[in-house]
């Protein structure tokens, strides 16, 4: 296969190749989650996969009677329910924080009220939770901006909710996805400083209808092959087009990131 030099082509090619390598189940949940639940799920999903996040989310539902019990529990208790999801402590803190913010806003756990009350009104109600940095960095639809103003919610969670709940076009980018895209040379190390521009570039290439699939494939690939310290380039279907993979596979065996020290007998 000839080397692909164009970043857009490489992204499209990666999507197609990974789709063959990692066949996906149907992505749509049978019953769409309410907005708040999608937001809380997004906190579990960032830096993980949907399967692992679903498992953690299900454990939350089993351990706690309702969202109010989660809200009044300790970070440690919620973190224990989320384990073995990585970073369970910070995630637990964010989940509790969002629940406190939503509860203080309208004394219920229904973010759908935000839209019924009108976005301007909702903005006023949540004004003390605004996070201007998040707001400015995300150029998504107005409803997403409202959600972004919860200081516990970052741009991944906002983009996730837009993609999975609000019907907009957004590609959530978390650490593992960034890692894959950086190794493929689709984005630069410094691009993380300009999320809106990076996201816009990816969304330009990946159409809305394929956004959820792309998001899933990137996460699974990051977990299965393009792992943090030891990318399994020799097994990767992108190895002929990925600049990092090409470099890694040129290295002598002992210098390869996925090489393991040989045991002496
Ligand atoms: S070739 Fe290696 S670095 Fe490139 S995407 Fe595959 S696993 Fe990641």
Boltz pocket constraint, residues with backbone or C-beta under 6 A from the ligand:
constraints:
  - pocket:
      binder: B
      contacts: [[A, 180], [A, 183], [A, 184], [A, 225], [A, 226], [A, 227], [A, 231], [A, 232], [A, 233], [A, 234], [A, 236], [A, 237], [A, 238], [A, 239], [A, 242], [A, 243], [A, 244], [A, 245], [A, 246], [A, 248]]
      max_distance: 6.0
